[in-house]
Amino acid sequence: MDRVSSFDEPLKKLLGGATAKVMAEHLDLHTVGDLLHHYPRRYEERGKLTALADLPLDEHVTVVAQVADARILMFNNGRGKRLEVTLTDGSGRLQLVFFGHGVHKPHKELLPGRQAMFAGKVSVFNRKMQLAHPTYQLLDASDADEATEAVDAFAGRLLPIYPACKQLDSWRIAKAVDAVLPSAQDAVDPLPAALREGRGFTPLPEALLKVHRPQTKADIEDAKARLKWDEAFVLQVALARRRYADTQLPAAARRPVADGLLDAFDAKLPFTLTEGQEKVSKEIFDDLATEHPMHRLLQGEVGSGKTMVALRAMLAVVDAGGQAAMLAPTEVLAQQHHRSITEMMGELAEGGMLGGSDQGTKVVLLTGSMGTAARRQALLDLVTGEAGIVIGTHALIEDKVQFHDLGLVVVDEQHRFGVEQRDALRSKGKQPPHLLVMTATPIPRTVAMTVFGDLETSVLDQLPAGRSPIASHVVPAKDKPHFLARAWERVREEVENGHQAYVVCPRIGDDAEEEKKGKAKKKAAEEDPDKRPPLAVLEIADELRKGALAGLSVEVLHGRMHPDEKDDVMRRFAAGDVDVLVATTVIEVGVNVPNATAMVIMDADRFGASQLHQLRGRVGRGSAPGLCLLVSEAHEASPARARLSAVAATLDGFELSRIDLEQRREGDVLGQAQSGVRSSLRMLTVIDDEEVIAAAREEAVAIVAADPELEHLPELRTVLAALLDKDREEYLDKG
């Protein structure tokens, strides 16, 4: 056990309190192990300078450059002075400024021709990139000991540049790493020897040494390959053990019966299932027929017919004598699912009622805002088994809700549904029920393997016949204001042709807190137009009623409205009494109004690509083609505009979720609920390292199958225990 302990040493012991405190507060590094796993972001080569031309705005950077000139300027009638230093590196120039008493030392040291490392936050002043009061370290020989030391450390070597913060520069982090590097020798190697040798990996202590203090570029590649593999492998072993444990749980096999409810339903379908629906249904039915619980993730684009596949699975379970529950993230969505499922089933949804079918079952709705009598009846139908299918929000999970024999749980929109909630519902069955999780957010395969690694995945990638294409265009409101005017004309034309439209805004705009922030931002916006607050529903609705859409019926919908109010607006919009609905992203999930053909998304650059794709899926649901206009003031050359052009150019959700991940790092895309495990990944990027993850998964599955308790692999067990500290273990357990 001693071997782990040096990794668990608090940094305070080795680095002193002040540095340790900054590391803990700003970089979340607490132990020697944390710091050894804080890898350099990139490496500088001696004499090869960072391109100043490529500096990112608003980021903390470290550059190596040469002083081109330095001059002192007076201002305030000679009372104030500032030092301006221009750096060059052949690719571009960068200005440094120092004020007041901070001028003296740099003025003596930063002479033309000298080379130094500079760290600071990049800002723009008078259209020029600058660093104000950067910290720096001279790199050419001078009499200062520190400079000599820096030269020694820097000469002929690859210089690691660490993810840093304002309080701690990259080179100070490098010094701290030097202090803990000897502990790398004590690293516990999680890889079984046969696997390490078979794949030709560097031993772990050596990999840590090479990643922090590489002599050559090959060292960096070796180290990265090894460290990436470790992360992927340990995570996949954790997930493989989860899956293995699940296969050990008992569950009632639920097989559809001939001439039952499912056959009756299929017989009355007015269309045939797509090939994809047939294939996925078979995968689900095979799982349901086994004696251990199904755990399956069903991915499908908006409108690919996921609900139909889920409904057929629910009917099969009812045929087999069980009950099925479908969980939706919001009341609006639960009501909508209830409506569409009872419509699809017709008299089959009225089991036991007058005029209902003999083969039918009862389909009940259970939400928080139901009246007492209706609620009492629904609860009674569940406990007696009268209701074969229940659809509801997380009101379904409350203690009061008892099932007769819960056989299948379908969860809609996984990432909006907490892990604990899934767990609570699972405990409602006599034995763990089968679980089907649906999501309309396309998740690239590797993310599915990492984040939903405890679920088998099915994908529906064909759209059913009859869905209309959606045309999407970017509207650059700042460069071409007349485009925006034309956008509102297009909305009017759609309404005149008997259709309806959505206008989506990032903010509501009625909150005191928001007001305060809004005022501060407004002030900032006067100084810098790029900093204005995001557009708000209430303001835009007001402007449209008075201006571009005067005379049309314009209503608002947002999350802070009373549920009854929300339902009323949605009902009137669905009925066609409202022409234009101005809303926040509450409409993103599941609002189905086939007559809505146009959507205008304001400040579209404030949304991720996948979210825009989800929103856009709300139009073109009927026979008329859909139109989606992405309004943005973002600069033509910005990454935000590139993202919008990508959304406009493709209707492929998987492609867009990939773009999102590349731009936003995985954790944010999957939302907090999912990111419990993500935080353990430092070197691995889920998108680029597809092969590593797939290979690690294969090895992990084989190892767990041969030795589920890892009895013969004590080092792997130790490292797993460290990764799955309490909260992550729980996170995976409930996964």
PyMOL commands that set and color helices and strands:
alter all, ss='L'
color gray80, all
select helices_A, chain A and resi 2-8+11-15+17-27+32-36+52-54+100-109+145-154+170-186+193-198+204-212+217-248+261-267+275-288+306-319+331-349+372-384+394-397+414-416+419-426+445-451+481-496+512-527+529-531+537-546+563-575+585-588+604-606+609-616+639-649+653-669+671-674+678-680+690-706+714-723+726-734
alter helices_A, ss='H'
color red, helices_A
select strands_A, chain A and resi 42-45+60-75+80-88+93-99+115-125+128-132+135-138+158-161+295-300+323-327+362-366+387-392+406-412+434-439+456-460+470-476+500-504+554-557+580-583+596-601+626-632
alter strands_A, ss='S'
color yellow, strands_A
deselect
rebuild
show_as cartoon
